[in-house]
Structures are given as structure tokens and as C-alpha cells.
Amino acid sequence: MKTTMRSLSFKLTIAFMVVSVVGTVLVAVLVNWQTRRQFGNLVQTLYQNELDDLGDQLANYYVQTGSWRGVERFVYTEQPDADPHDKHDRWIPATLVDGNQQFIFGDRRYSPGEQLPAELVANGLPIEVEGETVGWLVLASVGDGRSDFSGSPEADFLANLNRTTLVIAASAGVLALLFGIVLARTISHPVSELKSATQRVAQGELGHQVSVRSSDEIGQLTASFNQMSADLAQANQLRRQMTADIAHDLRTPLSVLQGYTEALDDGKLPGNSEIYQSMHRQVKHLNRLVEDLRTLSLADAGQLSLHPQPVAPRDLLEHTALIYAQQAEKQQVTLKLEIPEGLPQIKVDLDRLVQVLGNLISNALRHTPAGGHLRLAAQSSQQQLILQVQDTGAGIAPEDLPHVFDRFYRGDKSRSQNGESGLGLAIARSIVQAHNGRITATSTPGQGTTFTISLPTL
């Protein structure tokens, strides 16, 4: 029972039912009250002429008798069809009080001689004889079940109205309860599914999906959960792959260093400059890998150190081209710049952006054969500076292109064998994103690759 009390479905059902019942009862009470009020006014209007005539007859009776004694028999005698023993057969539901506001006949709630409330008498028709008020005729409230006139057609109408209102209110309450149950289950069922799904994800079942059954907020929440679950599964897979790749990239230079040091320690290999240079290259490779990992961790944590300053695109590209001009010439690759005049400045960390462009140029030179071309270009478009690094190399296979910015992705299986950490493009993307920019790649196998960087201008 405690679980049911705490369930969302139960709470929503009770809430819907309470709101519906309260609303139905309130509407029924207000409609009934307003109907009684308006119906009372209508009855009073309809009986007004009869009330005036009866008042004149009673005034004449008082003139003739000098008192109200026997007036009840007089009223019934004046109505030939009325039964004096049946007070419900009167032609008008009125109560007569004397000049002292004491009950004479009419409403059975009062006994003879009882004082009627002044506010009730004030709404009655005064009966005057020679300028003196000798009594009042008070029209009864036909909707009052305690009235002596409760059996009149008017009172029966209001009684039927009350019964009908009660039936409608009860029916509305039952329908509200049923609707509340259905609606509560409609809302709580996907929430319950999400609860179970989060528990399964918490237990390590990453990637678990929940069926999206609607397009409302619950459906959007479910879709967001599915996306989060899929992202967690992908991130976990990437983490495992990265751990394996790091171990692989560390194993090779460490194995080389271990082999050399063991051979040198056992005296099986004499020390010479060639061996020391080889060991030094492995140490540099390890240092570069560690530094790349550190850069990526800082970027992931949002703590990548940047020192932005206004930079002219021409200065940036010419500075980068100067660094790699000698290597391009050595590989017989033509390096050319395309920089139009009047380009807006950008606010960037010059060293970090040179690092990005340098990584792209290094990759381009590594995959562009002798006689090829390498193009560095810049242009302005919609408050964005577009930088491009385009080569005429081997290109990237379509199945590898979507993954070129992934960490340790090995589209080129020999990448780990040529001194590269496999993190360059991932670092480049992190640095560009830290500048509120975007980097993309397009490629045609056998024709070359183009990397495009978009950065906001000043």
C-alpha cells in the first residue's frame, strides 16, 4: 500500500479526481444557486398580479371584520377549487403576517403568533387600511424544501433540477476518476520506463533505449535519454579504444627502450651514437604523446590555456608557410598562398592556431607525393574567416572521413609507426572549438583532401 501511495500514477489519479470533483461541485452549486435566484425572481414576477389582488381582498376582509380572525378560511373559500384541508392546493404561495410581523397563516416553518424576521417581512407586500399597515403578504421561497409550499409545481421543478444536478455531478465525478486513471497511466507509464532504463544504465547497461511514444515533453525527455544513453555507450567505447591505443602507442617505444637498455646492461650491445640517437627518438615520441594527451585533457576540462590577440590572416598564413616551406621544397611539393586583400582580423591565440595549421600541413605533406601541390587559402564570408589547407595527395577513404578527428583513429594503419601520436587532428578540433570555431574535412580518394576552418572575425 505504501508503494501505491508513493506512485506517480496514484498521485496523478487523485489529483485529477480532486480537481474534477471540486470543479464539478463548485459549478453545480453556483448553477443551482443562480437558477434558484433567477427562478425565484421569475416566480415573484409571475405572481405579482395575483399577489396584488390577494392583498386587496385581504384589505377588504380586514375592513369588514376589523381583524385577521378566520382569514385563512376566507382565502380558501375565495378559491372554489381549493381544498381547505390541503394547504398545498393554494393558488399562490404566500404567507400572511399581521401589523406586528407575527405569523397568521402560510409557511409551515412558523407557528401562529411567531415573530418573522424583519428582513423577510421587508420584502413583502404591505396591506394598508386607512393609511395604517395592518399586515404583509410575503411570497414564499418555493425552492426551500422546508416551506409549506414545497409541493407546488415550482418547488417540484427546483427539486427535479436539484436531482438532475446531483446526477450530473456524480456522473462527472465518475468520468473524471476514469479519465484521471487513464491519463495518469498515460503519463506515468513512460516515466516508469525511464526510471527502469536509468537503473539499467546505472548498472552498466550503456546504450539502452526506450520507445518514444509521443512528441510531447515526455517524448522529448525519452528521446533525450536515448541520445544520452547512446552517447554514453559511444563514449565508453571510445574510452576503451583510447586506452587500448594509448597502451599500443606506449608499448612500441617502451619496448625499444627496454631492449636497448637490457642489451647495454648485459654488455651484449656496445653503446654508440646511433643507438643513443634511436633511443632519443623514442623518448621524444613518448614525450610528444604525453604532451598531446595533456593538451586534450585540458581541452576536455575547458582549461586549455589561450592568449587571444588580434591577428591578420595574411600574417598567420605567411608565418605558417615559412615554417614548412623548407620541408615542402625538400619533398618537391609546391606550397602556395591565396590571400586576398582586405580580410578582417581575427582574435586568436597565434601559437595555438599555428599548431593547428602546422598539424594539417604536416599531414598534407606526408600524404602528397613529389610534384604535388599544397594550397593555403583565406577568405571572408558572413562575419567568418574561412581558412583552407588543400593538398593533391592520396585522399581519405569515404568510410574513414567521418572519423578523421577521432582520437587514435587508424584509417592509416601505419600511422603509429611513423612517429605520430594519432592525436593531431583531435587536438586541432579542440583548439578550433576553444576559439568558437569549426573545422571540417572533405576528400576525394586519389585527388586530395581539403580541411576548412571557420573562425569569427572582429
MOGISUL-V911939 format. One record per pair of residues at least 24 apart in sequence whose C-alpha atoms are under 10 Angstrom apart, sorted by the first residue. I is the first residue (numbers start at 1). GAP is how many residues later the second one is. D is the distance in whole Angstrom. If there is no record, write none. Layout:
<<I & GAP & D> <I & GAP & D>>
//
This chain:
<<7 & 181 & 9> <7 & 185 & 10> <8 & 176 & 8> <8 & 177 & 9> <8 & 179 & 9> <8 & 180 & 6> <8 & 181 & 9> <8 & 183 & 9> <8 & 184 & 9> <9 & 171 & 9> <9 & 172 & 8> <9 & 173 & 9> <9 & 174 & 9> <9 & 175 & 5> <9 & 176 & 6> <9 & 177 & 9> <9 & 178 & 8> <9 & 179 & 5> <9 & 180 & 8> <9 & 182 & 10> <9 & 183 & 10> <10 & 170 & 9> <10 & 171 & 8> <10 & 174 & 8> <10 & 175 & 9> <10 & 178 & 9> <11 & 170 & 10> <11 & 173 & 8> <11 & 177 & 10> <12 & 168 & 7> <12 & 169 & 8> <12 & 171 & 8> <12 & 172 & 5> <12 & 173 & 9> <12 & 175 & 9> <12 & 176 & 8> <13 & 163 & 9> <13 & 164 & 7> <13 & 165 & 9> <13 & 166 & 8> <13 & 167 & 5> <13 & 168 & 5> <13 & 169 & 8> <13 & 170 & 8> <13 & 171 & 6> <13 & 172 & 8> <14 & 163 & 8> <14 & 166 & 8> <14 & 167 & 9> <14 & 170 & 9> <15 & 162 & 10> <15 & 165 & 8> <15 & 169 & 9> <16 & 160 & 7> <16 & 161 & 7> <16 & 162 & 10> <16 & 163 & 8> <16 & 164 & 5> <16 & 165 & 8> <16 & 167 & 9> <16 & 168 & 8> <17 & 155 & 10> <17 & 156 & 7> <17 & 157 & 9> <17 & 158 & 9> <17 & 159 & 6> <17 & 160 & 5> <17 & 161 & 9> <17 & 162 & 9> <17 & 163 & 6> <17 & 164 & 9> <18 & 155 & 9> <18 & 158 & 9> <18 & 159 & 9> <18 & 162 & 10> <19 & 154 & 10> <19 & 157 & 9> <19 & 161 & 10> <20 & 149 & 10> <20 & 152 & 8> <20 & 153 & 7> <20 & 154 & 10> <20 & 155 & 9> <20 & 156 & 6> <20 & 157 & 8> <20 & 159 & 10> <20 & 160 & 9> <21 & 148 & 8> <21 & 149 & 8> <21 & 151 & 7> <21 & 152 & 5> <21 & 153 & 9> <21 & 154 & 10> <21 & 155 & 7> <21 & 156 & 9> <22 & 147 & 10> <22 & 151 & 9> <23 & 146 & 10> <23 & 149 & 10> <23 & 150 & 10> <24 & 141 & 10> <24 & 142 & 10> <24 & 144 & 9> <24 & 145 & 6> <24 & 146 & 9> <24 & 147 & 10> <24 & 148 & 7> <24 & 149 & 7> <24 & 152 & 9> <25 & 140 & 9> <25 & 141 & 9> <25 & 143 & 10> <25 & 144 & 6> <25 & 145 & 9> <25 & 147 & 9> <25 & 148 & 9> <26 & 143 & 10> <27 & 138 & 10> <27 & 142 & 9> <28 & 134 & 9> <28 & 137 & 6> <28 & 138 & 8> <28 & 140 & 9> <28 & 141 & 7> <29 & 133 & 10> <29 & 136 & 9> <29 & 137 & 10> <29 & 140 & 10> <31 & 134 & 9> <32 & 126 & 9> <32 & 129 & 8> <32 & 130 & 7> <32 & 133 & 8> <35 & 123 & 9> <35 & 126 & 9> <36 & 105 & 9> <36 & 106 & 9> <36 & 107 & 7> <36 & 108 & 9> <36 & 122 & 7> <36 & 125 & 10> <36 & 126 & 10> <37 & 104 & 10> <37 & 106 & 9> <39 & 103 & 9> <39 & 104 & 9> <39 & 115 & 9> <39 & 118 & 10> <39 & 119 & 9> <40 & 99 & 10> <40 & 100 & 9> <40 & 101 & 7> <40 & 102 & 7> <40 & 103 & 8> <40 & 114 & 9> <43 & 50 & 10> <43 & 96 & 9> <43 & 97 & 10> <43 & 98 & 9> <43 & 99 & 8> <43 & 111 & 8> <44 & 49 & 10> <44 & 95 & 7> <44 & 96 & 9> <44 & 97 & 9> <44 & 98 & 10> <47 & 44 & 10> <47 & 45 & 7> <47 & 46 & 9> <47 & 47 & 10> <47 & 92 & 9> <48 & 44 & 10> <48 & 77 & 10> <48 & 91 & 9> <50 & 41 & 9> <50 & 42 & 7> <51 & 41 & 7> <51 & 42 & 9> <51 & 43 & 8> <51 & 73 & 10> <51 & 74 & 8> <51 & 86 & 8> <51 & 87 & 9> <51 & 88 & 8> <52 & 73 & 8> <52 & 74 & 10> <52 & 75 & 9> <52 & 85 & 9> <54 & 24 & 10> <54 & 38 & 9> <54 & 40 & 9> <54 & 73 & 10> <54 & 83 & 9> <55 & 41 & 10> <55 & 70 & 8> <55 & 71 & 8> <55 & 72 & 6> <55 & 73 & 9> <55 & 80 & 9> <55 & 81 & 8> <55 & 82 & 7> <56 & 71 & 8> <56 & 72 & 9> <56 & 73 & 10> <57 & 70 & 10> <58 & 38 & 9> <58 & 69 & 8> <58 & 70 & 10> <58 & 71 & 10> <58 & 76 & 10> <58 & 77 & 9> <58 & 78 & 10> <58 & 79 & 9> <59 & 67 & 10> <59 & 68 & 6> <59 & 69 & 7> <59 & 70 & 6> <59 & 71 & 10> <59 & 74 & 10> <59 & 75 & 8> <59 & 76 & 9> <60 & 67 & 10> <60 & 68 & 10> <60 & 69 & 8> <62 & 65 & 9> <62 & 66 & 9> <62 & 67 & 8> <62 & 72 & 8> <62 & 73 & 10> <63 & 65 & 10> <63 & 66 & 7> <63 & 67 & 9> <66 & 63 & 10> <66 & 68 & 10> <67 & 31 & 9> <67 & 67 & 9> <68 & 28 & 10> <68 & 29 & 9> <68 & 30 & 8> <68 & 36 & 8> <68 & 37 & 10> <68 & 66 & 9> <68 & 67 & 9> <69 & 35 & 9> <70 & 34 & 10> <71 & 25 & 9> <71 & 33 & 9> <71 & 34 & 9> <72 & 24 & 9> <72 & 32 & 8> <72 & 33 & 7> <72 & 34 & 9> <87 & 61 & 8> <87 & 62 & 8> <87 & 64 & 9> <88 & 60 & 7> <88 & 61 & 6> <88 & 62 & 8> <88 & 63 & 6> <88 & 64 & 6> <88 & 65 & 10> <89 & 60 & 9> <89 & 62 & 9> <89 & 63 & 8> <90 & 59 & 9> <90 & 62 & 9> <91 & 61 & 9> <92 & 47 & 8> <92 & 48 & 9> <92 & 57 & 9> <92 & 60 & 9> <93 & 44 & 10> <93 & 45 & 9> <93 & 46 & 6> <93 & 47 & 6> <93 & 48 & 8> <93 & 49 & 8> <93 & 54 & 9> <93 & 55 & 8> <93 & 56 & 6> <93 & 57 & 9> <93 & 59 & 8> <93 & 61 & 10> <94 & 30 & 9> <94 & 42 & 10> <94 & 43 & 6> <94 & 44 & 5> <94 & 45 & 4> <94 & 46 & 5> <94 & 47 & 9> <94 & 48 & 10> <94 & 54 & 10> <94 & 55 & 9> <95 & 26 & 10> <95 & 29 & 9> <95 & 41 & 8> <95 & 42 & 6> <95 & 43 & 5> <95 & 44 & 6> <95 & 45 & 6> <95 & 53 & 9> <95 & 54 & 10> <96 & 25 & 10> <96 & 28 & 9> <96 & 29 & 10> <96 & 30 & 10> <96 & 31 & 10> <96 & 39 & 7> <96 & 40 & 6> <96 & 41 & 5> <96 & 42 & 6> <96 & 43 & 9> <97 & 24 & 8> <97 & 27 & 10> <97 & 29 & 10> <97 & 30 & 10> <97 & 37 & 9> <97 & 38 & 5> <97 & 39 & 5> <97 & 40 & 7> <97 & 41 & 8> <98 & 28 & 10> <98 & 29 & 9> <98 & 35 & 9> <98 & 36 & 6> <98 & 37 & 4> <98 & 38 & 6> <98 & 39 & 9> <99 & 27 & 9> <99 & 28 & 9> <99 & 29 & 9> <99 & 33 & 9> <99 & 34 & 6> <99 & 35 & 4> <99 & 36 & 4> <99 & 37 & 7> <100 & 33 & 9> <100 & 34 & 8> <100 & 35 & 8> <100 & 36 & 10> <101 & 33 & 9> <101 & 34 & 7> <101 & 35 & 8> <102 & 33 & 9> <102 & 34 & 10> <103 & 32 & 10> <103 & 33 & 10> <104 & 31 & 9> <106 & 31 & 10> <106 & 32 & 9> <106 & 33 & 10> <106 & 34 & 8> <106 & 41 & 9> <106 & 42 & 7> <106 & 43 & 8> <107 & 31 & 10> <107 & 32 & 10> <107 & 33 & 7> <107 & 34 & 9> <107 & 39 & 9> <107 & 40 & 6> <107 & 41 & 5> <107 & 42 & 7> <107 & 43 & 10> <108 & 38 & 8> <108 & 39 & 6> <108 & 40 & 5> <108 & 41 & 8> <109 & 37 & 7> <109 & 38 & 6> <109 & 39 & 7> <110 & 37 & 9> <110 & 38 & 9> <187 & 31 & 8> <188 & 30 & 10> <190 & 24 & 10> <190 & 28 & 7> <190 & 29 & 8> <190 & 31 & 10> <190 & 32 & 8> <191 & 27 & 8> <191 & 28 & 10> <191 & 30 & 9> <191 & 31 & 9> <193 & 29 & 9> <194 & 24 & 10> <194 & 27 & 9> <194 & 28 & 7> <194 & 31 & 8> <194 & 32 & 10> <197 & 28 & 9> <197 & 29 & 9> <197 & 32 & 9> <198 & 27 & 9> <198 & 31 & 9> <201 & 28 & 7> <201 & 31 & 9> <201 & 32 & 10> <204 & 29 & 9> <205 & 24 & 9> <205 & 27 & 10> <205 & 28 & 8> <206 & 24 & 7> <206 & 25 & 9> <206 & 26 & 6> <206 & 27 & 5> <206 & 28 & 9> <206 & 29 & 10> <206 & 30 & 8> <206 & 31 & 10> <207 & 24 & 8> <207 & 25 & 7> <207 & 26 & 5> <207 & 27 & 8> <207 & 29 & 10> <208 & 24 & 10> <208 & 25 & 9> <238 & 168 & 9> <238 & 169 & 8> <238 & 170 & 9> <238 & 171 & 10> <239 & 168 & 10> <241 & 166 & 9> <241 & 167 & 8> <241 & 168 & 9> <242 & 164 & 10> <242 & 165 & 7> <242 & 166 & 6> <242 & 167 & 9> <243 & 165 & 10> <244 & 164 & 9> <245 & 162 & 9> <245 & 163 & 6> <245 & 164 & 9> <245 & 165 & 9> <245 & 171 & 9> <245 & 176 & 10> <245 & 177 & 9> <246 & 43 & 9> <246 & 44 & 10> <246 & 47 & 9> <246 & 161 & 10> <246 & 162 & 8> <246 & 175 & 9> <246 & 176 & 10> <248 & 168 & 9> <249 & 36 & 9> <249 & 37 & 8> <249 & 40 & 8> <249 & 159 & 9> <249 & 167 & 7> <249 & 168 & 9> <249 & 170 & 10> <249 & 171 & 9> <249 & 172 & 7> <249 & 173 & 9> <250 & 32 & 10> <250 & 35 & 9> <250 & 36 & 7> <250 & 39 & 8> <250 & 40 & 9> <250 & 166 & 10> <250 & 171 & 10> <251 & 35 & 10> <252 & 30 & 9> <252 & 34 & 10> <252 & 164 & 9> <252 & 165 & 9> <253 & 25 & 10> <253 & 26 & 8> <253 & 28 & 9> <253 & 29 & 5> <253 & 30 & 7> <253 & 31 & 10> <253 & 32 & 7> <253 & 33 & 7> <253 & 164 & 10> <253 & 166 & 10> <254 & 25 & 10> <254 & 28 & 8> <254 & 29 & 9> <254 & 32 & 8> <255 & 27 & 10> <256 & 26 & 8> <256 & 27 & 10> <257 & 24 & 10> <257 & 25 & 7> <257 & 26 & 8> <281 & 138 & 9> <282 & 137 & 8> <284 & 135 & 9> <285 & 133 & 10> <285 & 134 & 6> <285 & 135 & 8> <285 & 136 & 8> <286 & 133 & 9> <286 & 135 & 9> <288 & 131 & 9> <288 & 132 & 9> <288 & 133 & 7> <289 & 130 & 9> <289 & 131 & 8> <289 & 132 & 5> <289 & 133 & 9> <289 & 134 & 8> <289 & 135 & 10> <290 & 131 & 9> <291 & 130 & 10> <292 & 129 & 8> <292 & 130 & 9> <292 & 131 & 7> <292 & 132 & 8> <292 & 134 & 9> <292 & 135 & 7> <293 & 114 & 10> <293 & 128 & 9> <293 & 130 & 8> <293 & 134 & 9> <295 & 128 & 10> <295 & 132 & 7> <295 & 135 & 9> <295 & 136 & 9> <296 & 111 & 10> <296 & 127 & 8> <296 & 128 & 10> <296 & 130 & 8> <296 & 131 & 6> <296 & 132 & 10> <296 & 133 & 10> <296 & 134 & 7> <296 & 135 & 9> <297 & 130 & 10> <297 & 133 & 10> <298 & 132 & 10> <299 & 128 & 8> <299 & 130 & 10> <299 & 131 & 6> <299 & 132 & 7> <299 & 134 & 9> <299 & 135 & 8> <300 & 130 & 8> <300 & 134 & 10> <302 & 128 & 10> <302 & 132 & 8> <303 & 131 & 10> <304 & 126 & 9> <304 & 127 & 8> <304 & 130 & 8> <305 & 44 & 9> <305 & 47 & 9> <305 & 126 & 10> <305 & 129 & 10> <306 & 42 & 8> <306 & 43 & 6> <306 & 44 & 9> <306 & 45 & 9> <306 & 46 & 8> <306 & 125 & 9> <306 & 128 & 8> <306 & 129 & 9> <307 & 40 & 9> <307 & 41 & 7> <307 & 42 & 5> <307 & 43 & 8> <307 & 44 & 9> <307 & 45 & 9> <308 & 38 & 9> <308 & 39 & 6> <308 & 40 & 4> <308 & 41 & 4> <308 & 42 & 7> <308 & 43 & 10> <308 & 44 & 9> <308 & 127 & 9> <309 & 36 & 10> <309 & 37 & 8> <309 & 38 & 5> <309 & 39 & 5> <309 & 40 & 6> <309 & 41 & 8> <310 & 34 & 10> <310 & 35 & 6> <310 & 36 & 6> <310 & 37 & 4> <310 & 38 & 7> <310 & 39 & 9> <310 & 40 & 9> <310 & 147 & 9> <310 & 148 & 8> <311 & 33 & 9> <311 & 34 & 6> <311 & 35 & 5> <311 & 36 & 6> <311 & 37 & 7> <311 & 38 & 9> <311 & 39 & 7> <311 & 146 & 10> <311 & 147 & 10> <312 & 30 & 10> <312 & 31 & 8> <312 & 32 & 7> <312 & 33 & 5> <312 & 34 & 7> <312 & 35 & 9> <312 & 36 & 10> <313 & 26 & 8> <313 & 27 & 10> <313 & 28 & 10> <313 & 29 & 10> <313 & 30 & 7> <313 & 31 & 8> <313 & 32 & 6> <313 & 33 & 7> <313 & 64 & 10> <313 & 65 & 7> <313 & 66 & 9> <313 & 72 & 8> <313 & 73 & 10> <313 & 74 & 9> <314 & 24 & 9> <314 & 25 & 6> <314 & 26 & 9> <314 & 27 & 9> <314 & 28 & 10> <314 & 29 & 8> <314 & 31 & 9> <314 & 63 & 9> <314 & 64 & 8> <315 & 35 & 10> <316 & 30 & 10> <316 & 34 & 7> <316 & 35 & 10> <316 & 37 & 8> <316 & 38 & 7> <316 & 41 & 9> <317 & 36 & 10> <317 & 37 & 8> <317 & 40 & 8> <317 & 59 & 7> <317 & 60 & 8> <317 & 61 & 8> <317 & 70 & 9> <318 & 58 & 9> <319 & 31 & 10> <319 & 35 & 8> <320 & 31 & 10> <320 & 33 & 9> <320 & 34 & 6> <320 & 35 & 9> <320 & 36 & 10> <320 & 37 & 7> <320 & 38 & 7> <320 & 41 & 9> <320 & 56 & 9> <321 & 33 & 10> <321 & 36 & 9> <321 & 37 & 9> <321 & 40 & 9> <321 & 54 & 10> <321 & 55 & 8> <323 & 31 & 10> <323 & 35 & 8> <324 & 34 & 8> <324 & 37 & 8> <324 & 38 & 8> <324 & 41 & 9> <327 & 35 & 9> <327 & 38 & 8> <328 & 33 & 9> <328 & 34 & 9> <328 & 36 & 10> <328 & 37 & 7> <328 & 38 & 10> <328 & 40 & 10> <328 & 42 & 9> <328 & 44 & 10> <328 & 45 & 9> <328 & 46 & 9> <329 & 41 & 9> <330 & 40 & 9> <331 & 34 & 8> <331 & 35 & 9> <331 & 37 & 9> <331 & 38 & 8> <331 & 39 & 6> <331 & 40 & 8> <331 & 41 & 9> <332 & 33 & 10> <332 & 36 & 10> <332 & 37 & 8> <332 & 38 & 5> <332 & 39 & 6> <332 & 40 & 7> <332 & 41 & 9> <333 & 31 & 10> <333 & 32 & 8> <333 & 35 & 7> <333 & 36 & 7> <333 & 37 & 6> <333 & 38 & 5> <333 & 39 & 5> <333 & 40 & 5> <333 & 41 & 7> <333 & 58 & 10> <333 & 59 & 10> <334 & 36 & 9> <334 & 37 & 7> <334 & 38 & 6> <334 & 39 & 5> <334 & 40 & 6> <334 & 41 & 8> <334 & 57 & 10> <335 & 26 & 10> <335 & 30 & 10> <335 & 37 & 9> <335 & 38 & 6> <335 & 39 & 5> <335 & 40 & 6> <335 & 41 & 8> <335 & 56 & 9> <336 & 37 & 8> <336 & 38 & 6> <336 & 39 & 5> <336 & 40 & 6> <336 & 41 & 9> <337 & 37 & 9> <337 & 38 & 6> <337 & 39 & 5> <337 & 40 & 6> <337 & 41 & 9> <337 & 52 & 10> <338 & 37 & 7> <338 & 38 & 6> <338 & 39 & 5> <338 & 40 & 7> <338 & 41 & 9> <338 & 50 & 10> <339 & 37 & 8> <339 & 38 & 6> <339 & 39 & 5> <339 & 40 & 7> <339 & 48 & 10> <340 & 37 & 9> <340 & 38 & 7> <340 & 39 & 7> <340 & 40 & 9> <341 & 37 & 10> <341 & 38 & 9> <342 & 37 & 10> <342 & 38 & 9> <343 & 35 & 8> <343 & 36 & 7> <343 & 37 & 6> <343 & 38 & 10> <343 & 42 & 8> <343 & 114 & 9> <344 & 35 & 9> <344 & 36 & 7> <344 & 39 & 9> <344 & 40 & 9> <344 & 41 & 8> <344 & 112 & 10> <344 & 113 & 6> <344 & 114 & 7> <345 & 35 & 10> <345 & 40 & 8> <345 & 111 & 9> <345 & 112 & 6> <345 & 113 & 6> <346 & 38 & 9> <346 & 39 & 8> <346 & 89 & 10> <346 & 109 & 7> <346 & 110 & 7> <346 & 111 & 5> <346 & 112 & 6> <347 & 88 & 8> <347 & 108 & 9> <347 & 109 & 8> <347 & 110 & 7> <347 & 111 & 7> <348 & 84 & 9> <348 & 86 & 10> <348 & 87 & 7> <348 & 88 & 10> <348 & 107 & 9> <348 & 108 & 10> <348 & 109 & 10> <349 & 82 & 9> <349 & 86 & 8> <352 & 76 & 9> <352 & 79 & 7> <352 & 80 & 9> <352 & 83 & 10> <353 & 75 & 8> <353 & 78 & 7> <353 & 79 & 8> <353 & 82 & 9> <355 & 69 & 9> <355 & 72 & 9> <355 & 73 & 8> <355 & 76 & 9> <356 & 68 & 8> <356 & 69 & 8> <356 & 70 & 10> <356 & 71 & 8> <356 & 72 & 5> <356 & 73 & 8> <356 & 74 & 10> <356 & 75 & 7> <356 & 76 & 8> <356 & 97 & 10> <357 & 30 & 9> <357 & 31 & 9> <357 & 32 & 8> <357 & 71 & 8> <357 & 94 & 10> <357 & 96 & 9> <358 & 31 & 10> <358 & 66 & 10> <358 & 70 & 10> <359 & 64 & 10> <359 & 65 & 6> <359 & 66 & 7> <359 & 68 & 9> <359 & 69 & 7> <360 & 28 & 10> <360 & 29 & 7> <360 & 30 & 9> <360 & 31 & 10> <360 & 64 & 8> <360 & 65 & 8> <360 & 68 & 8> <360 & 90 & 10> <360 & 91 & 8> <361 & 28 & 7> <361 & 29 & 9> <361 & 30 & 9> <361 & 90 & 10> <362 & 62 & 10> <363 & 28 & 10> <363 & 30 & 10> <363 & 57 & 10> <363 & 61 & 9> <363 & 62 & 9> <364 & 25 & 8> <364 & 26 & 8> <364 & 27 & 6> <364 & 28 & 8> <364 & 29 & 7> <364 & 30 & 9> <364 & 31 & 9> <364 & 84 & 9> <364 & 85 & 8> <364 & 86 & 9> <364 & 87 & 10> <365 & 26 & 8> <365 & 27 & 10> <365 & 28 & 8> <366 & 27 & 9> <366 & 28 & 10> <367 & 24 & 9> <367 & 25 & 9> <367 & 26 & 5> <367 & 27 & 6> <367 & 28 & 8> <367 & 29 & 10> <367 & 81 & 9> <367 & 82 & 10> <368 & 24 & 6> <368 & 25 & 4> <368 & 26 & 7> <368 & 27 & 9> <368 & 79 & 10> <368 & 80 & 8> <368 & 81 & 10> <369 & 24 & 6> <369 & 25 & 8> <372 & 76 & 10> <373 & 75 & 10> <374 & 74 & 10> <374 & 75 & 10> <374 & 76 & 10> <375 & 75 & 9> <376 & 74 & 10> <376 & 75 & 10> <377 & 75 & 10> <378 & 74 & 10> <378 & 75 & 9> <378 & 76 & 10> <379 & 75 & 10> <380 & 74 & 9> <380 & 75 & 10> <380 & 76 & 10> <380 & 77 & 9> <381 & 73 & 9> <381 & 75 & 10> <381 & 76 & 10> <382 & 74 & 9> <382 & 75 & 9> <383 & 71 & 10> <383 & 72 & 9> <383 & 73 & 6> <383 & 74 & 6> <383 & 75 & 8> <384 & 53 & 9> <384 & 69 & 10> <384 & 70 & 6> <384 & 71 & 5> <384 & 72 & 5> <384 & 73 & 5> <384 & 74 & 9> <385 & 52 & 10> <385 & 68 & 8> <385 & 69 & 6> <385 & 70 & 5> <385 & 71 & 6> <385 & 72 & 6> <385 & 73 & 10> <386 & 51 & 10> <386 & 52 & 10> <386 & 53 & 10> <386 & 66 & 7> <386 & 67 & 6> <386 & 68 & 5> <386 & 69 & 7> <386 & 70 & 9> <386 & 71 & 10> <387 & 52 & 9> <387 & 64 & 8> <387 & 65 & 6> <387 & 66 & 5> <387 & 67 & 6> <387 & 68 & 8> <388 & 51 & 10> <388 & 52 & 10> <388 & 53 & 10> <388 & 62 & 7> <388 & 63 & 6> <388 & 64 & 5> <388 & 65 & 6> <388 & 66 & 9> <389 & 52 & 10> <389 & 60 & 8> <389 & 61 & 6> <389 & 62 & 5> <389 & 63 & 7> <389 & 64 & 9> <390 & 51 & 10> <390 & 52 & 10> <390 & 53 & 9> <390 & 58 & 7> <390 & 59 & 6> <390 & 60 & 4> <390 & 61 & 6> <390 & 62 & 9> <391 & 52 & 10> <391 & 56 & 8> <391 & 57 & 5> <391 & 58 & 6> <391 & 59 & 7> <391 & 60 & 9> <392 & 51 & 10> <392 & 52 & 10> <392 & 53 & 10> <392 & 54 & 8> <392 & 55 & 5> <392 & 56 & 4> <392 & 57 & 7> <392 & 58 & 9> <393 & 50 & 10> <393 & 51 & 9> <393 & 52 & 8> <393 & 53 & 7> <393 & 54 & 6> <393 & 55 & 4> <393 & 56 & 7> <394 & 49 & 9> <394 & 50 & 8> <394 & 51 & 6> <394 & 52 & 5> <394 & 53 & 6> <394 & 54 & 6> <394 & 55 & 8> <395 & 47 & 9> <395 & 48 & 6> <395 & 49 & 6> <395 & 50 & 4> <395 & 51 & 5> <395 & 52 & 6> <395 & 53 & 4> <395 & 54 & 5> <395 & 55 & 9> <396 & 45 & 10> <396 & 46 & 8> <396 & 47 & 6> <396 & 48 & 7> <396 & 49 & 6> <396 & 50 & 8> <396 & 51 & 9> <396 & 52 & 8> <396 & 53 & 7> <397 & 46 & 8> <397 & 47 & 8> <397 & 48 & 6> <397 & 49 & 9> <398 & 44 & 9> <398 & 45 & 8> <398 & 46 & 8> <398 & 47 & 8> <401 & 39 & 10> <401 & 40 & 7> <401 & 41 & 7> <401 & 42 & 7> <401 & 43 & 10> <401 & 48 & 10> <402 & 38 & 10> <402 & 39 & 8> <402 & 40 & 9> <404 & 36 & 10> <404 & 37 & 8> <405 & 24 & 7> <405 & 25 & 10> <405 & 34 & 9> <405 & 35 & 9> <405 & 36 & 9> <428 & 25 & 10> <429 & 24 & 9>>
//
